[in-house]
Amino acid sequence: MFQKPSPDIALTHHDMNRSSHDDVETVVGPSVNVEGDFASEGNILVKGTVSGSVKTSKRLTVEDGAKIFASVQAGSAVISGEIRGDVMVDDAVELRSTARIMGDIECKVLAIEAGCLISGKVVMPGLPLDTDREKKRAFPRQKVKAAAMAEEGGDLQ
């Protein structure tokens, strides 16, 4: 009468969020303030405040109203709260409309909802570096011109 669900059935966005909360290993409650380095091998759900580094090889979820004043490392992340520090994620980062990030983000996949605020740079693998741009950034205009002249055997006046 009842059939076992087929593995071909895709989970909806809501189903994925519910299952991730069911698998949470560590919860920092809304009234909890953690000071110091915080590390876990399982999923972390932050509802309160963490001052110090946060590290997990699994999923980090930062709920609306939660604050992290530290660098973050995670396997994946869903952020609705505030992070003041760099965010380094191995896979995907999802920034909800209430997210506030003051720091650099490094990840493979980035999803951003309208309303999210970011103050920092985003680095994602996949594109080759523009070496000419990097040279210009590393050397002022005169030094680049002097180096070009020296290669041609001329003098810079």
Backbone as numpy.savetxt, mean C-alpha at the origin, in Angstrom:
# Nx Ny Nz CAx CAy CAz Cx Cy Cz
-31.14 -33.22 -2.85 -31.95 -32.04 -2.85 -31.08 -30.78 -2.85
-30.06 -30.72 -1.99 -29.15 -29.58 -1.98 -27.88 -29.97 -2.72
-27.40 -29.04 -3.51 -26.17 -29.31 -4.25 -25.01 -28.53 -3.65
-23.87 -29.13 -3.74 -22.66 -28.48 -3.31 -22.34 -27.37 -4.32
-21.97 -26.14 -3.86 -21.69 -25.06 -4.81 -20.52 -25.42 -5.72
-20.66 -25.03 -6.94 -19.62 -25.27 -7.93 -18.46 -24.31 -7.71
-17.21 -24.77 -7.89 -16.08 -23.85 -7.76 -16.04 -22.81 -8.88
-16.87 -23.00 -9.92 -16.91 -22.05 -11.02 -17.74 -20.81 -10.68
-18.49 -20.85 -9.59 -19.32 -19.71 -9.21 -18.43 -18.64 -8.61
-18.50 -17.44 -9.19 -17.66 -16.34 -8.70 -18.27 -15.74 -7.44
-17.39 -15.36 -6.51 -17.85 -14.68 -5.31 -18.10 -13.22 -5.64
-19.12 -12.66 -5.04 -19.37 -11.24 -5.22 -18.43 -10.47 -4.31
-18.33 -9.15 -4.53 -17.48 -8.29 -3.71 -17.87 -8.42 -2.23
-19.17 -8.47 -1.94 -19.65 -8.58 -0.57 -19.23 -9.92 0.05
-19.32 -11.00 -0.73 -18.94 -12.32 -0.23 -17.45 -12.36 0.10
-16.62 -11.72 -0.73 -15.18 -11.73 -0.49 -14.87 -10.99 0.80
-15.54 -9.86 1.07 -15.29 -9.11 2.29 -15.74 -9.89 3.51
-16.88 -10.56 3.44 -17.37 -11.33 4.57 -16.42 -12.47 4.91
-15.95 -13.17 3.90 -15.06 -14.30 4.16 -13.73 -13.82 4.73
-13.26 -12.65 4.33 -12.00 -12.16 4.87 -12.14 -11.81 6.35
-13.32 -11.31 6.77 -13.52 -11.00 8.18 -13.67 -12.27 9.00
-14.22 -13.33 8.41 -14.34 -14.60 9.12 -12.99 -15.23 9.39
-12.00 -14.93 8.55 -10.68 -15.51 8.68 -9.73 -14.66 9.51
-10.20 -13.58 10.12 -9.35 -12.67 10.87 -8.78 -13.39 12.08
-7.48 -13.24 12.26 -6.80 -13.88 13.38 -6.59 -12.89 14.53
-6.29 -11.62 14.18 -6.00 -10.60 15.18 -6.87 -9.38 14.95
-7.50 -8.89 16.03 -8.34 -7.70 15.95 -7.82 -6.68 16.96
-7.61 -5.46 16.47 -7.30 -4.34 17.36 -8.61 -3.57 17.47
-9.27 -3.72 18.61 -10.61 -3.15 18.81 -10.64 -1.64 18.77
-11.84 -1.06 18.64 -11.98 0.39 18.49 -11.47 1.19 19.68
-11.47 0.62 20.87 -10.99 1.35 22.04 -9.54 1.01 22.39
-8.87 0.23 21.55 -7.51 -0.22 21.83 -6.48 0.69 21.15
-5.44 1.06 21.92 -4.30 1.81 21.38 -3.05 0.96 21.55
-2.48 0.49 20.43 -1.28 -0.34 20.47 -0.07 0.54 20.19
0.95 0.46 21.06 2.20 1.19 20.83 3.33 0.18 20.71
4.09 0.29 19.61 5.19 -0.63 19.36 4.97 -1.40 18.08
5.91 -2.26 17.76 5.82 -3.05 16.54 4.77 -4.15 16.70
3.98 -4.33 15.64 2.87 -5.27 15.67 3.03 -6.21 14.50
3.20 -7.51 14.75 3.42 -8.48 13.67 2.54 -9.70 13.88
2.07 -10.26 12.75 1.24 -11.45 12.79 1.44 -12.22 11.50
1.27 -13.52 11.55 1.31 -14.34 10.33 -0.07 -14.52 9.74
-1.10 -14.07 10.46 -2.48 -14.20 9.99 -3.06 -12.85 9.59
-4.34 -12.86 9.26 -5.05 -11.63 8.90 -5.17 -10.72 10.11
-5.07 -9.40 9.87 -5.19 -8.41 10.93 -6.34 -7.46 10.59
-7.18 -7.18 11.56 -8.26 -6.21 11.43 -8.01 -5.11 12.45
-7.82 -3.87 11.96 -7.58 -2.74 12.85 -8.83 -1.87 12.89
-9.36 -1.70 14.12 -10.50 -0.82 14.35 -10.09 0.33 15.25
-8.96 0.20 15.94 -8.46 1.20 16.88 -7.26 1.94 16.32
-6.25 2.16 17.18 -5.06 2.93 16.82 -3.81 2.10 17.06
-2.90 2.13 16.09 -1.61 1.45 16.21 -0.51 2.48 15.94
0.42 2.63 16.90 1.58 3.50 16.74 2.82 2.63 16.76
3.38 2.35 15.62 4.51 1.44 15.48 4.28 0.66 14.20
5.24 -0.12 13.79 5.10 -0.83 12.51 4.07 -1.95 12.61
3.42 -2.21 11.46 2.43 -3.29 11.36 2.89 -4.19 10.24
2.98 -5.50 10.52 3.47 -6.44 9.52 2.67 -7.73 9.57
2.21 -8.16 8.38 1.56 -9.46 8.24 1.82 -9.98 6.84
1.92 -11.28 6.71 2.09 -11.87 5.38 0.73 -12.09 4.71
-0.33 -11.86 5.46 -1.70 -12.07 4.95 -2.38 -10.72 4.72
-3.68 -10.65 4.99 -4.50 -9.47 4.70 -4.55 -8.53 5.90
-4.38 -7.24 5.61 -4.55 -6.18 6.61 -5.81 -5.41 6.24
-6.71 -5.26 7.20 -7.92 -4.47 7.00 -7.91 -3.34 8.02
-8.00 -2.10 7.53 -8.03 -0.93 8.39 -9.41 -0.29 8.20
-10.25 -0.38 9.23 -11.62 0.09 9.12 -11.71 1.61 9.23
-12.84 2.15 8.79 -13.11 3.58 8.88 -13.02 4.01 10.34
-12.26 5.06 10.60 -12.06 5.54 11.97 -10.80 5.01 12.62
-10.23 3.94 12.08 -8.99 3.38 12.61 -7.80 4.21 12.13
-6.72 4.22 12.94 -5.53 4.99 12.58 -4.28 4.17 12.83
-3.37 4.23 11.85 -2.06 3.59 12.00 -1.02 4.67 11.77
-0.16 4.88 12.78 0.92 5.84 12.69 2.22 5.05 12.57
2.45 4.46 11.39 3.60 3.59 11.22 3.68 3.11 9.79
4.79 2.49 9.46 4.91 1.82 8.17 4.17 0.50 8.24
3.61 0.09 7.11 2.80 -1.11 7.03 3.36 -2.04 5.97
3.44 -3.33 6.28 3.80 -4.36 5.32 2.73 -5.44 5.41
2.21 -5.85 4.23 1.16 -6.87 4.24 1.14 -7.63 2.92
0.49 -8.77 2.93 0.29 -9.54 1.71 -0.72 -8.86 0.81
-1.82 -8.36 1.41 -2.84 -7.57 0.72 -3.45 -6.64 1.75
-4.19 -5.62 1.29 -4.75 -4.66 2.23 -6.04 -4.05 1.70
-6.97 -3.82 2.63 -8.19 -3.06 2.37 -8.19 -1.95 3.41
-8.15 -0.71 2.93 -7.98 0.42 3.84 -9.16 1.38 3.73
-9.82 1.59 4.85 -10.90 2.56 4.94 -10.54 3.67 5.92
-9.54 3.44 6.76 -9.13 4.40 7.79 -7.92 5.21 7.35
-7.13 5.63 8.34 -6.00 6.53 8.11 -4.68 5.82 8.39
-3.71 6.01 7.47 -2.36 5.50 7.69 -1.39 6.64 7.45
-0.54 6.90 8.44 0.54 7.88 8.32 1.85 7.11 8.36
2.28 6.70 7.18 3.48 5.89 7.01 3.41 5.21 5.66
4.51 4.61 5.27 4.57 3.93 3.97 3.79 2.61 4.02
3.17 2.28 2.89 2.38 1.06 2.76 3.03 0.18 1.71
3.58 -0.96 2.11 4.22 -1.90 1.18 3.43 -3.20 1.20
2.83 -3.51 0.05 1.96 -4.68 -0.04 2.43 -5.56 -1.18
2.50 -6.86 -0.92 2.97 -7.81 -1.94 2.03 -7.92 -3.12
0.72 -7.81 -2.88 -0.25 -8.03 -3.94 -1.13 -6.80 -4.13
-2.38 -6.83 -3.70 -3.36 -5.78 -4.00 -3.67 -4.90 -2.80
-3.86 -3.61 -3.08 -4.32 -2.64 -2.09 -5.64 -2.08 -2.59
-6.64 -2.09 -1.72 -7.93 -1.49 -2.04 -8.13 -0.32 -1.10
-8.24 0.89 -1.66 -8.44 2.09 -0.87 -9.90 2.51 -1.00
-10.62 2.47 0.10 -12.03 2.85 0.10 -12.15 4.37 0.14
-13.35 4.88 -0.05 -13.57 6.33 -0.17 -13.17 7.10 1.09
-13.17 6.47 2.24 -12.82 7.14 3.50 -11.34 7.01 3.85
-10.55 6.34 3.02 -9.13 6.12 3.29 -8.35 7.42 3.20
-7.37 7.56 4.09 -6.45 8.70 4.10 -5.05 8.14 4.26
-4.21 8.29 3.24 -2.85 7.75 3.27 -1.87 8.91 3.18
-0.99 9.06 4.18 0.07 10.04 4.17 1.39 9.28 4.17
1.79 8.84 2.98 3.00 8.05 2.81 2.99 7.41 1.44
4.08 6.78 1.10 4.21 6.13 -0.20 3.51 4.78 -0.19
3.02 4.37 -1.36 2.36 3.08 -1.52 3.13 2.26 -2.54
3.46 1.03 -2.21 4.12 0.12 -3.14 3.29 -1.16 -3.19
2.82 -1.52 -4.40 1.97 -2.70 -4.55 1.95 -3.14 -6.01
1.37 -4.31 -6.26 1.21 -4.80 -7.63 -0.09 -4.31 -8.25
-1.17 -4.28 -7.45 -2.49 -3.88 -7.92 -3.03 -2.83 -6.96
-3.61 -1.74 -7.51 -4.16 -0.68 -6.69 -5.57 -0.36 -7.16
-6.53 -0.42 -6.24 -7.91 -0.05 -6.53 -8.28 1.11 -5.62
-8.77 2.20 -6.21 -9.07 3.41 -5.45 -10.52 3.83 -5.69
-11.27 4.02 -4.60 -12.62 4.54 -4.70 -12.56 6.06 -4.70
-13.53 6.69 -5.33 -13.62 8.15 -5.34 -13.75 8.66 -3.91
-13.00 9.71 -3.60 -13.04 10.30 -2.26 -11.83 9.99 -1.42
-11.08 8.98 -1.77 -9.86 8.60 -1.04 -8.82 9.71 -1.20
-8.02 9.94 -0.17 -6.96 10.95 -0.24 -5.60 10.29 -0.04
-4.63 10.65 -0.91 -3.28 10.12 -0.84 -2.29 11.28 -0.91
-1.34 11.32 0.02 -0.25 12.28 -0.04 1.04 11.46 -0.03
1.57 11.19 -1.21 2.75 10.36 -1.36 2.81 9.83 -2.77
3.80 9.01 -3.04 3.91 8.45 -4.39 3.45 7.00 -4.39
3.09 6.54 -5.59 2.66 5.16 -5.78 3.67 4.49 -6.70
4.18 3.36 -6.28 5.15 2.60 -7.07 4.57 1.22 -7.34
4.52 0.88 -8.64 4.01 -0.43 -9.04 4.97 -1.03 -10.06
5.26 -2.32 -9.96 6.14 -2.93 -10.96 5.42 -3.04 -12.30
6.20 -3.10 -13.38 5.58 -3.34 -14.68 6.09 -2.45 -15.79
6.51 -1.23 -15.47 7.02 -0.34 -16.50 8.53 -0.17 -16.33
9.27 -0.12 -17.44 10.70 0.12 -17.32 10.94 1.56 -16.87
12.03 1.80 -16.16 12.37 3.14 -15.73 12.77 4.00 -16.92
12.41 5.26 -16.88 12.81 6.22 -17.90 14.19 6.73 -17.48
15.25 6.13 -18.04 16.60 6.44 -17.59 17.00 7.88 -17.88
16.54 8.49 -18.98 16.87 9.89 -19.25 16.27 10.79 -18.17
15.05 10.51 -17.77 14.41 11.31 -16.72 15.16 11.14 -15.41
15.57 9.90 -15.11 16.31 9.65 -13.87 17.65 10.39 -13.87
18.34 10.43 -15.01 19.62 11.15 -15.11 19.41 12.64 -14.86
18.38 13.21 -15.47 18.11 14.64 -15.29 17.76 14.95 -13.85
17.06 14.05 -13.20 16.69 14.26 -11.81 17.92 14.15 -10.90
18.83 13.25 -11.23 20.00 13.01 -10.40 21.07 14.08 -10.58
21.16 14.67 -11.78 22.19 15.65 -12.06 21.56 16.96 -12.49
22.03 18.08 -11.93 21.55 19.37 -12.42 21.91 19.56 -13.89
21.24 20.48 -14.55 21.39 20.73 -15.99 22.86 20.94 -16.39
23.62 21.71 -15.64 25.01 22.00 -15.99 25.87 20.73 -15.97
25.67 19.89 -14.98 26.48 18.67 -14.90 26.19 17.73 -16.05
24.94 17.65 -16.48 24.59 16.81 -17.62 25.24 17.36 -18.88
25.19 18.69 -19.05 25.80 19.33 -20.22 27.32 19.13 -20.20
27.94 19.27 -19.03 29.39 19.08 -18.91 29.77 17.64 -19.23
28.98 16.69 -18.78 29.27 15.28 -19.05 29.15 15.00 -20.55
28.16 15.58 -21.22 27.99 15.39 -22.65 29.15 15.99 -23.43
29.59 17.15 -23.02 30.72 17.81 -23.68 32.00 17.00 -23.48
32.21 16.47 -22.30 33.41 15.71 -22.01 33.45 14.44 -22.86
32.28 13.82 -23.08 32.21 12.61 -23.93 32.60 12.94 -25.37
32.25 14.16 -25.83 32.56 14.56 -27.19 33.98 15.12 -27.32
34.65 15.31 -26.19 36.02 15.82 -26.22 36.08 17.33 -26.23
34.98 18.02 -26.01 34.95 19.47 -26.02 35.10 20.04 -24.63
35.21 21.36 -24.54 35.31 22.05 -23.27 34.01 22.79 -22.99
33.67 22.87 -21.73 32.51 23.62 -21.31 32.96 25.00 -20.88
32.37 26.05 -21.45 32.79 27.41 -21.09 31.72 28.14 -20.38
